[in-house]
Amino acid sequence: MKLNLLIILSFIQISIFAQDTENPVEYNYTILYESDFTSGTDEWLTADRGGTGASSYVEVVDGELACRITSIGSISSDIKLYRPGIVLKPETQYKVTFRARAQQQRTIIAYIGESRQPYAAFSGYKGYSVGVTTQEYSYTFGMTAVDSDDNARIKFDVGNYLPDLYIEYIKVEELSVKDPTGIKQVKDVQSAVYPNPVKDILFIDNKDEFQEVQIITLSGKVVKQQEVVKGVNEVNMTEFKAGMYFVALSKEEGRYTMKVMKK
């Protein structure tokens, strides 16, 4: 009995592990914006919230973009270091990479936000502790099926700490899935995957005789895998965290991949 129980538990552990392993998902990277500030401030600006007493300005010093903070406010958003002009498309993934340091250890809030009210963050708000030595930081995010902006802003909220912030380099890239070598991409797909965004149950109307579906995170981790049959199938995504996922439908002839947003 004990031996059988151990075998059963081992099988359960292996099954769980198999659903939480890395999938060979690779990306193509297309640079949308890149600067090392050798040609100047490159249209970077600062914005000080009125009535808070916060004040700042931007300049290039020894090849670094320097956000000079002369007077702080009470919250980080009282001073924003930002650059407009980033084009973001629906259902697309992006990666932001930057190298930064500060006069003294301090925190910053990094994000890409709307160009219009309410100026929400498409990427969510990313907090970083920046020290006196230049280090590289990065974050990725996905746009929903209904979001887009042809003048989005790269932003750093820096208003509640006095040490100046220095950015040596920054890059924004668009990510697209690169199919693994040897896996053919299925075209002219008639199947439908809905709703998108999805809150709990994702429906797959399988009209192309796909045999399996995988739900994959942006980092390439398979978080769900199940068989599918012809007709309408249900995939329960209730327990998944909000964010962008890949849905990969497979059969012997190849694979079809699309993106869905989990609310």
BELRA-V954245 format. One record per residue. N is the residue number from 0. PHI is phi in radians with two decimals (999 if undefined). OMEGA is omega in degrees with one decimal (NA if undefined). Layout:
# BELRA-V954245
n: [N N]
phi: [PHI PHI]
omega: [OMEGA OMEGA]
This chain:
# BELRA-V954245
n: [0 1 2 3 4 5 6 7 8 9 10 11 12 13 14 15 16 17 18 19 20 21 22 23 24 25 26 27 28 29 30 31 32 33 34 35 36 37 38 39 40 41 42 43 44 45 46 47 48 49 50 51 52 53 54 55 56 57 58 59 60 61 62 63 64 65 66 67 68 69 70 71 72 73 74 75 76 77 78 79 80 81 82 83 84 85 86 87 88 89 90 91 92 93 94 95 96 97 98 99 100 101 102 103 104 105 106 107 108 109 110 111 112 113 114 115 116 117 118 119 120 121 122 123 124 125 126 127 128 129 130 131 132 133 134 135 136 137 138 139 140 141 142 143 144 145 146 147 148 149 150 151 152 153 154 155 156 157 158 159 160 161 162 163 164 165 166 167 168 169 170 171 172 173 174 175 176 177 178 179 180 181 182 183 184 185 186 187 188 189 190 191 192 193 194 195 196 197 198 199 200 201 202 203 204 205 206 207 208 209 210 211 212 213 214 215 216 217 218 219 220 221 222 223 224 225 226 227 228 229 230 231 232 233 234 235 236 237 238 239 240 241 242 243 244 245 246 247 248 249 250 251 252 253 254 255 256 257 258 259 260 261 262]
phi: [999 -1.10 -1.12 -1.09 -1.12 -1.10 -1.11 -1.10 -1.10 -1.09 -1.10 -1.08 -1.09 -1.11 -1.11 -1.13 -1.08 -1.12 -1.52 -2.28 -1.82 -1.37 -1.68 -1.28 -1.57 -2.12 -2.18 -1.60 -2.02 -2.00 -1.31 -1.66 -2.68 -2.71 -2.69 -2.02 1.12 -1.23 -1.79 2.13 -1.30 0.96 1.22 -1.36 -2.37 -2.10 -2.27 -1.83 -1.17 -1.09 1.43 -1.75 1.46 -1.31 -2.62 -2.84 -2.70 -2.18 -2.71 -1.83 -2.25 0.90 1.38 -2.08 -1.36 -1.87 -1.65 -1.49 -1.86 -1.62 -2.72 -1.62 -1.79 -1.73 -2.30 -1.08 -1.32 -1.20 -2.29 -2.10 -1.72 -2.64 -2.47 -1.47 1.70 -1.67 -1.60 -2.03 -1.91 -1.08 0.90 -2.29 -1.73 -2.39 -2.28 -2.01 -2.20 -2.57 -1.99 -2.55 -2.60 -2.46 -1.05 -2.44 -0.93 -2.73 -1.89 -2.38 -2.01 -1.96 -3.00 -2.00 -2.18 -1.12 -1.58 -2.40 -1.05 -1.54 1.02 -1.22 -1.59 -1.10 -1.54 1.37 -1.73 -1.90 -1.61 -2.34 -1.71 -1.92 -1.83 -1.37 -1.73 -1.10 -2.32 -1.71 -2.27 -2.72 -2.62 -2.12 -2.76 -2.19 -1.52 -1.37 -1.20 -1.94 -1.78 -2.86 -2.85 -1.65 -2.58 -1.11 -2.04 -1.35 -2.34 -2.31 -1.56 -2.38 -1.37 -1.96 -2.34 -1.39 -0.98 -1.13 -1.89 -2.12 -2.00 -1.49 -2.81 -2.63 -2.57 -2.08 -2.18 -1.66 -1.86 -2.35 -1.25 -1.78 -1.13 -1.01 -0.96 1.58 -1.77 -1.40 -1.49 -1.34 -2.00 0.94 -1.38 -1.73 -1.16 -2.16 -2.12 -2.75 -1.37 -2.51 -1.22 -2.04 -1.74 -2.39 -1.75 -1.73 -1.77 -2.13 -1.54 -1.45 -1.88 -2.09 1.02 -1.15 -1.94 -2.63 -2.20 -2.12 -1.82 -2.21 -1.31 -1.10 -1.45 1.67 -1.56 -1.37 -1.82 -2.74 -2.58 -2.70 -1.31 -2.25 -2.09 -1.13 1.80 -1.53 -2.03 -2.02 -2.13 -1.44 -2.00 -0.99 -1.48 -1.34 -1.23 -1.11 2.56 -1.59 -2.33 -1.64 -1.95 -1.96 -1.75 -2.22 -2.66 -1.03 -1.33 2.61 -2.41 -2.15 -2.13 -2.44 -2.02 -2.31 -1.82 -1.62 -1.43]
omega: [179.9 -179.9 178.5 179.4 178.8 179.1 179.2 179.7 179.0 179.0 178.3 180.0 179.2 -179.9 178.8 -179.7 -178.4 179.6 -175.7 -179.0 -179.6 176.0 -178.7 177.1 178.0 -174.7 163.6 -178.8 177.1 -177.3 177.0 -179.8 180.0 177.9 170.5 171.8 175.7 -179.3 178.3 -175.5 174.4 174.4 173.8 -175.6 167.9 177.8 -179.4 -179.4 -178.6 176.9 -178.6 -176.2 -179.5 177.8 -176.2 171.7 -176.0 176.4 175.6 -179.2 178.3 176.1 177.7 172.7 -177.2 172.0 -178.2 -178.7 -177.7 178.0 -175.6 171.3 -177.9 179.4 -173.5 -176.5 177.5 173.0 177.9 168.8 -172.4 173.0 177.0 171.6 179.2 -178.9 180.0 -176.2 177.3 174.5 -178.3 179.2 -179.5 175.7 177.0 179.1 176.7 174.9 -172.9 173.1 178.2 177.4 176.2 177.7 -179.3 175.4 175.1 174.1 -177.8 178.4 168.5 -172.3 -179.9 176.3 -176.8 179.7 9.4 177.6 -179.4 -179.1 174.9 -173.8 -165.6 -176.2 -175.0 -179.9 179.8 171.6 -175.1 -178.6 -175.4 177.4 -179.2 177.5 179.2 178.8 177.5 173.3 177.7 177.2 178.9 175.6 178.0 -179.6 -175.8 -177.9 172.5 178.2 -179.3 179.2 -177.9 -174.4 167.5 -173.5 169.9 174.5 -171.3 -164.4 -174.5 174.1 -174.5 -176.2 179.3 177.8 178.9 177.5 -177.8 -173.1 176.5 -177.4 173.6 -178.4 171.3 -178.0 172.3 -175.1 173.7 -178.9 179.0 179.9 176.3 178.6 -178.0 178.4 179.4 179.8 178.9 -178.3 178.2 -178.4 179.5 176.8 -172.5 -7.9 177.2 10.1 179.4 179.2 -177.5 -176.5 174.8 -179.3 176.5 176.5 -170.5 179.7 -175.1 177.9 171.1 -175.3 -174.9 173.8 172.5 171.2 -170.3 176.8 178.5 179.2 178.1 -178.8 176.6 -177.3 174.9 -179.5 179.6 176.1 174.2 179.4 177.9 -176.0 -174.6 177.3 178.9 174.4 -177.5 -179.8 -175.4 -173.5 -178.1 175.1 177.0 178.9 -177.9 177.6 170.1 170.9 -177.0 177.5 -173.3 169.9 -175.5 -176.9 -179.7 -173.8 175.0 -177.3 174.8 -178.0 173.4 176.7 175.9 179.2 NA]
